[in-house]
Amino acid sequence: MNRSRRLGVLAAALATTILVTAGCTARDDDPAPAPTGVGTPSGTPAPGRAVNGVSNPFGAHWDWSRYEQFAPYLRRIAGSATYEEISWCEIERTSGRLDWAGLDEIASRSRELGITLHLKIRTGVCWATGGTARYTRGTANKTESAMPTDLAAYQRFVRSVVQRYGPYGVREYAIENEVNAPSYWAGSPEDYVRLVKAAAETIRATDPQARVVDSGISSVAYGMGVADRLVRAGRVPEAVAAYQAYFQRRVGTRGQQIPAVTGAEQLQKALGTDTNRRSLRFLAATESLLADRTVDVRQVHFYEHFSGVTPLLDYLRATTPAGMPIQAWEVGQFWRDGDGDPAGRAAEMVKTVTLLAAGGIGEISWLPLAYNPNNAAGSEVRYGLLDPDGTEREAGRMLASLADAARGATVTPLPASVAGKLHGVAFVRGGSSTLVLWSASTTPVTVPPAPGGQTGAVGAPLRAAGGGTTVTDVPVLLRAEQPVERILADLR
């Protein structure tokens, strides 16, 4: 079959057999106040070299029906990971008749690109679950998931997925998606726990090298969890500050679900809505699965302003078992009617992903790679790295530059000695260090020249840094043949 014919088969198969994920949800939100300060946590464990074939922490998630437009860019971020969401009800529309064509093509293409594929296994609503779907989304008619009527049949399906895609290099399987949202999960937290335990047992028995991943609680639900934990600890002023930083672009975007908060009473009211109480219950259920090691990897979704990264990382450190990997399968920039210029939005993307990497998040997938101009919102609510036709934006050039710096390197937080002066992250490969830096304040910081030092804007060619590097609030790259501590020893 020739190339164009094969891609035609892929597009048709995607439309009929797979629920292609264009984003975590089709929700509406908007902008608001100015950014607050953000700091990189000190002493945070950082990931090392390739894990399960992933040598580059910076990847993306894309619409496979536009593969031809995106393939040139995807090759630039090789070594990263992505995921594909599948539905039992779509693959096995009729009991006993499974159609793998579209997913086979995706698994094959991912391997050719040098990008590790993870799978997110959902049930959907159909003969296998009984009942009628209440929510239908997008052109693929995606529905919520429901509890299977026969867990043994569900386990047989999960086994078939692992048997089929293990040979393609798939080693991570998430169970469901954002179960805190009724539009994704129709059951209770207890149902979800039971489903994950059944899936985990099957996945491990089928492939001992495989890892089980939770559903990925939504970005908004994580923000509520951040605030709720601080309130329960009696740290109310911190809770209010964290809420304000985290939700600065979300206030009012869902009626009273994300209201403005200036004090304890308003915060308690926000946390007490039915929607947010549900989110906190599912967050607790997910953390019970982490605690008893039913789940091997914690999945994070984050679409907020970069000032929300620090409170999120603090929360993750406090609620994740020691040594458990944390991966951000969905990271993006949610800003309805965003008025930021392309350079500013690209710089913000760099700050978000580097803070996550410095905080020990091992895989970071930007979503979407390119937005769909025909989406239900009618505008670019989540910012893409590429234009819809695949043309590379400044944000895309910057992420590819980060991927080049990080590939095969050890990710290292900046030393505590520069806290309050610089933010960023370092990538160390052999004797060479590549730093992504920006000033922690409005005051520029000068990094003195170092042996072999080169500097430049992220995504641009580097030049010799003979006179040192002046760092402002716009991220820059600095590469030198010295350890990180030595490069930053004599800041001015």
N, C-alpha and C positions, 0 to 999 in steps of 0.2 A: 504494500500500500504506500503511495507517495506521501510526501510530507503534508501537503495541503489537505489531502483526503483524510489522513490520520487526525489532523487538527479538527476537521469537520466532524469526525466521529466523536472526538473528545467533547466538542461543544454540545453536540446532541446528547451525548451520554450525561454530561453534567446537568443538562436541563431536565433529564428524566430520572436519573438514578441517584443524584447526590445533591444534598442541600449545600450549595456553595455559600460560604460565609463571607459577607461583605463587611461586617462589623459586629461588635458584640451585641448591639441591639439597635433598633431603629427608633431612637428616642429623641426628643427635642430638648434642647437646652440653650442657654444664652450667657453673654459676658457680664462682668461687673468690675469691682474695685481694682486698685493698683496692687502690684506684687508686694509681698512682704519678704523679709530676709530668709535665706535658706543656708543650711550648713551641712557639710558632709560628716556623718558619724565617724568618730575615731575608733580604732580597734575593731572594725567590722571585718569578719572573715571574707576574703575575696577568692573567687574561683581561680583555679589554675589552668592547665592546658586542656586539650581536647577531652571532652567527656561524651561517651557514646557517639564519637565522630564529629562533635561540634567543636571547632577550633576558633570560631569567631562569634562573640556574643551578640553581635548586632545584625538582626535579620528583619524580615517583613512578612506580612500576610497579604495575599493578593487574590484577585478574581481569575481563576484559571481559564475562563472563556476569553480573556484578553492576553493569553500567554505569549503570542507572537510579538505583541507590542512591548511586553515587559521583559522578555528573555534576555536582551542585551544587558539590562540593568541588573537582573537577578544574578548573572554570572559575576558581576562585580562584588556581590556580597556572598560569594561562595564560602563554605565552611560554617554558615549559620544554620539555624533551624527554623522551620515553619510548622504549621499544623493544618490539617484538613478536618472539617466537621462532617461526619457521616451519620446517616439515620438508618436504623434497622428497617423501619417501615418503608423507606425508599429503595433500599437494596433488595429487600425481600417483600415486594408488594403483594405477592401471593405466597402462601405458606409452601415452603419447599422449593421455590423458584428464585434463585439469587442472581442478580445481575451486577457483576463486578467491573464492567467495561470501563466506566469513567474513572473509578478509583485506581484501577490498574494503570491507566494512562498517567494519572497524577503521580503515582508512586514511581513510575518509570522516569517521568520527566524530572522529578525532584532529584533522583539519583544522578541523572545526566548533568544537572546543574551543579552538583556537589553540595546540595542543601539537604540536611537531615529532615525527614518527615516524621512528625508526630500525628497521632490520630485522636480525635475527640469522638467518642462513641455515644450517640444518643438513640433513644428508642423511637421518638415520634409518637403519633397516635394512629392506630390502625387495628387490623385483625389481631395483632400480637398483644395489644393492650386493652382492647375493647373501648367503648365510649366514642364520643365525637369531639373533634378538636374545637376549642373555643377561640384560639388565636391563630391567625394565618398571616404570614409576613412575606413580603417581597415577591418577585416574579417566580421564585422557586417554590412558593406556597409552603414555606417552612411553618411547622406547627410546634406547639409545646410538646414535651415528652410526658408520658404517663407510665405508671408501674406496669410491668408485664403481667399478664394473667398467669403465665407459666414460667417461673424462674429457670427451670431446667432448659426450656426452649431458648430463653435469653442467653443462658450460659453456652449453649451450643453455637449460637450466633457469634458471641464474643470469641469463642475458641476458633471459629472459622476465620475471623478477622486476623487474629494473632498468627495462626498457621499460615495464612496467605501472605501477610505483609512483613512478617519477621525476615524472610529472605530478601526483601527490599531494603532492609536496614532499619525498619521501624522498631523502636524499643520503648517508646513511651505512649501510654494510652490513658487519656483523660476520660472520666465517666461523667457524661452530660455537660451542660454549659450553663453557668450563671443560674443555678437552681433557686436562688433567692427570688427570681422574677417569675410570677405566674405564667407569663408568656413563654417561659422555657421549661418549667416543671410544674405539673399539675398535682403532684403528691405532697406528702408531709415531709418534714425533716427526717422522721423515723423511716419513712419509705425510702428516702434517698440513701440513708445509712445502710439499709438492708440491700439495696441495689448495688452499692459500691462494694460491700463485702462479698456479694456473690460474684461480681465481675473480677475483683482482685484475686479471689481464690482461683478462678478459671485462668486468668492471665498468667499468674505465676506457675500454675501447673503446666501450662502450654509452652511457656518460654521463661525459664528461670532467669534469663538476662533482662527480661522486660521490667519496666517500672510503671507503677500505677500513679496516676495524677488526679487530683480533685477537680471539680467542675470549673474552678475559677470563679469566685464570687465577684460580683460586678464592682466597678470602680466606685460608684456611689455608695454601695453597701460597705466597702472597706472604709470609706471616710466616716460613715456612721459608727463603725466598729472602733476606729481610732478615738473618736470623741467619747463614746460610751465607756471604753476602758478607763480613760482618764477621769471621767465623772465618778465611776465606781471606786476609783482609788482616792477620791477626795481631792483631786487636782483640777478643780473646776475652772479657774482662770486659764490653765494650760489647755483644757478641753475646748474652751471658747476660742482661744487663739488658734488651735489646730483646726477647728471647724472652719474658721474664717479663712485661713490660708488655703485649706484643701478645696473649699467650695466657692472660691471667689468668683468663678465664672458660671456657677450653677444656680445661684440664689434666684428663686422665683421661676425657674424653668420648668418645674413640675408642680405648679400650684403651691400647696402648703407642705409638700414632701421635703423640699429643701428651702426653708424660709431663711430670711436674714436672722442672725443671732448675735446679740450683743451682751447677753448675760445668762446666768444659770437657769432662770425660769424659762426663757425662750428656748434654750438648748434642750431642757427636759421635754418640753412640748414637741420639739422637732423629733427627738429620739422616740417619742411615744406614739407617733402615728402608726396606723395598722401596717402600712408598707414598710416602715423602718423597723418596727418590731419583728415583722416576718424576716427581714434581712438579717437581723441580729440572731434570730433563732437558727437560720441556716448557716450563718457564720460559725456559731457555736457547734453545730452538728459537724461541719467540715473540720473544725479544730479537734473534735473528738476522734475523727478518723486519722488525723495527723498524730495525735497523742498516742493512739494504740498501734500506730504503724501499719494500719490497713492501707494507708496511702504512703508512697515513697517520695513524692515530689509535691511541693506546694506551688499552686498556680496563682499568679497575681494579674489583675487587670487594672490599668491606671490610665486615665484620660484627662487628668487635671493639670493645672498650672504647676510648674516645677517646684514652687514653694511648698507644695503638698508632699513632696518626696520624703523630706526629713521626718515628719510625723508618721508617715506610712512605714518607713524603715524602723522607727522606734517601736511601732506596734508589732511589726513582723518579728523583730528580735525577741520581744516579750512573749509571743504566743506561738512560736514555731519551735518544735523539738530541736535540741542541739544536733548539729551535723546534717539536718535535713536540707536538701537543695531547694532553693526558691527560684522559680523561673517566671518571667513576665511574658506570657503568651500574647497579651494584648496591651500595647502601649500606644498612646496617640495624643492628639491635641484637640480636645472637644471645645469648640468655641463657635457657637451659633452666631452668624452674622459677624464673625471676627473681623476687626478692622486693622489687624497687624499687617505690616508690609512683609514681603517675602523674606527679606534679610532678617528681620526681627523674629519671624516665625521659625526660620531655620535655626537661628541662634538658640531659641527657646527649646527646640527639639534636641539640640546638642546638650544643653544643660540637663534636660530631663533624663536622657539615656545614660549620660556619663555619671550622674548622681546615683542612678539605679545600679550601674555597674560597680561604682566605688562602694556601694552599700552591700555588695555580695550577691546581687541578682545575676545568676549565671547565664541566662538567655533572655534576650529582649527583642521582641518582634513588633515592629511598628505597623500599625493598622489605621488606615489602609495604605497599601503601597501607592495607589492612585484612587481617588474617589470616583464613584459612578455618577455622572451628571444626570442620570435618569432616576436617582434615588427619590424616595418618598418625601424627604424633607425639602427637596427642590433647591438645595444649596449645599455648599461644602462645609458640613458641620464638623467633620473630622478631617484634618489636614493631611493631604497626601504628599509623598516624596516626589511623585511624578505627576505630570499633567495626565488627564484621562487617556490621551493618545500614546502615552509612554515617554513623552519628552521629559528629560531630567530637569527637575527644579534645583534651586540652590540647596534646599533641604536634602534632596537626593544625593547631590555631590558631597555634602557634608557627612551623611551617614556612610557612604561608600569610603570616604577618607578615614572615618573611625574604624570601619571594618578592616581596612588595610593595616592600620596601626595595631589593631588588637589580634589579628589572625596569628594563632600559634604563640601568643605572648601570655605572660602572667599579668592578670589585672590586679593593680595595687592601689589602695586608697592613698591620698596625699598624707604626708606625715603630720602628726598632731601639732608640730611646731609652727605650721603655717596657718592653723585655724584662725579665722578672723581676718586673714589677709587674702587667701586664695581659696577658690573652690575648683574641683576638677577630679581627674583620675590619671593614673599612669599605667602604661603598658610596657612591660620589661621583657626583652628578648635578648638573651646572652648578656653582653655588656652594654647594650644600647637601651636607653629609656626614651619613650615618647610620651609626653605629657599633654593633656588637654586642660587648659587653665583659663579662668576668668577671675576678675577681682571680686572679693567678697564685699566691697563697698564702692562708693563713688570715687574713691581715691585710686589712681593707677598705681600698680606695683611693678617694679623693675626687677627682672631676674638677670643677674650678671652673666656675662658670656661664659660658656663652658666648652671644653675640647670637642671639636667636631660639631658644635652647636648649629642647628638650623631652625628657622622659625617661619611662621606664616599663618594666614587665616585658615581655618578648617575647610578643607576641600580645595585649597589653592596650592600651587607649587611652593615648596619651602625654599628659603634663601638663607645664606650664611648669616648667623646672628652675632657678628663681630662686636657690636656695641651693646650686646645684651638684648633683652626682650621686654618691652613695655606691655603690661597686661591690663586691659580695661575690663568693662563688663561684657565685652564681646569675646567669646571664646577664641583662643588661638592654640595652635599646635607648636610644641617645642621639642626637638629631638636632639639628644646629645649622647656621647659615649661615656656616660658616668651613671652611678647609682642615683636614684631619685633624691635621696636625702642630701647628697652632695650638690646636685644642681640647684636645690632650693635653700642651701645653707645660708647664703648671704643676701637675702632680699633687701631691696631698698624702697 
